[in-house]
Amino acid sequence: MISGIGVDIIQVNRIKKAIENSGDGFINKVFTKGEQECCREKKNIYQHLAARFAGKEAVLKAFNLGWSSVDWKSIEIENDATGAPRVILHNRMKEICDEKYVDKIFFSLSHFGSYAVAVVILQTWTKNE
């Protein structure tokens, strides 16, 4: 059963400015080391960081949560063996996922020019299934 849908779109320049204004402070607060390494390997680091940022926002929207509920890095976006992005939850986000009986997170990222977008769909099982 679908239990949540989240969508987020962001201007890539917003992430670029945040990084330029705070340097590594912003990057280290929001992105895991794995996310940072993956994005640094890409041609346009800002597009990829913006897409991951949008992904984290979309996950929170799907769970109907705000940022005050969790740490930014408790939502991690990594690529699987085929290069497709997937969501890995840690700490409190993992607990929330378990409490809500979410058994699958469908996830998609895209970026084009000055925008990045993410879509998340949560699939939930019930105790009776």
URGILIN-V925318 format. One record per residue. N is the residue number from 1. RES is the residue in three letters. PSI is psi in radians with two decimals (none if undefined). Layout:
n;res;psi
N;RES;PSI
N;RES;PSI
This chain:
n;res;psi
1;MET;2.42
2;ILE;2.19
3;SER;-0.13
4;GLY;2.54
5;ILE;2.34
6;GLY;2.41
7;VAL;2.44
8;ASP;2.50
9;ILE;2.47
10;ILE;2.58
11;GLN;2.25
12;VAL;-0.64
13;ASN;-0.50
14;ARG;-0.74
15;ILE;-0.73
16;LYS;-0.79
17;LYS;-0.69
18;ALA;-0.70
19;ILE;-0.76
20;GLU;-0.62
21;ASN;-0.51
22;SER;-0.04
23;GLY;-2.40
24;ASP;-0.27
25;GLY;-0.86
26;PHE;-0.85
27;ILE;-0.79
28;ASN;-0.44
29;LYS;-0.64
30;VAL;-0.64
31;PHE;2.45
32;THR;2.89
33;LYS;-0.68
34;GLY;-0.73
35;GLU;-0.75
36;GLN;-0.80
37;GLU;-0.77
38;CYS;-0.78
39;CYS;-0.59
40;ARG;-0.39
41;GLU;-0.22
42;LYS;2.77
43;LYS;-0.80
44;ASN;1.58
45;ILE;-0.66
46;TYR;-0.67
47;GLN;-0.75
48;HIS;-0.67
49;LEU;-0.72
50;ALA;-0.71
51;ALA;-0.72
52;ARG;-0.66
53;PHE;-0.82
54;ALA;-0.65
55;GLY;-0.75
56;LYS;-0.74
57;GLU;-0.74
58;ALA;-0.65
59;VAL;-0.82
60;LEU;-0.71
61;LYS;-0.71
62;ALA;-0.62
63;PHE;-0.05
64;ASN;0.80
65;LEU;2.82
66;GLY;2.94
67;TRP;-0.41
68;SER;-0.25
69;SER;-0.48
70;VAL;2.91
71;ASP;2.45
72;TRP;-0.75
73;LYS;0.00
74;SER;-0.16
75;ILE;2.00
76;GLU;2.35
77;ILE;2.05
78;GLU;2.94
79;ASN;2.43
80;ASP;-3.03
81;ALA;-0.45
82;THR;-0.08
83;GLY;-0.08
84;ALA;2.42
85;PRO;2.59
86;ARG;2.76
87;VAL;2.31
88;ILE;2.21
89;LEU;2.49
90;HIS;2.78
91;ASN;-2.21
92;ARG;-0.62
93;MET;-0.67
94;LYS;-0.73
95;GLU;-0.78
96;ILE;-0.75
97;CYS;-0.79
98;ASP;-0.72
99;GLU;-0.56
100;LYS;0.08
101;TYR;0.59
102;VAL;2.15
103;ASP;-0.18
104;LYS;2.44
105;ILE;1.98
106;PHE;2.35
107;PHE;2.38
108;SER;2.43
109;LEU;2.63
110;SER;2.68
111;HIS;2.53
112;PHE;2.14
113;GLY;-2.08
114;SER;0.20
115;TYR;2.62
116;ALA;2.54
117;VAL;2.65
118;ALA;2.56
119;VAL;2.37
120;VAL;2.36
121;ILE;2.25
122;LEU;2.33
123;GLN;2.27
124;THR;2.50
125;TRP;2.73
126;THR;2.82
127;LYS;-0.46
128;ASN;-0.17
129;GLU;none
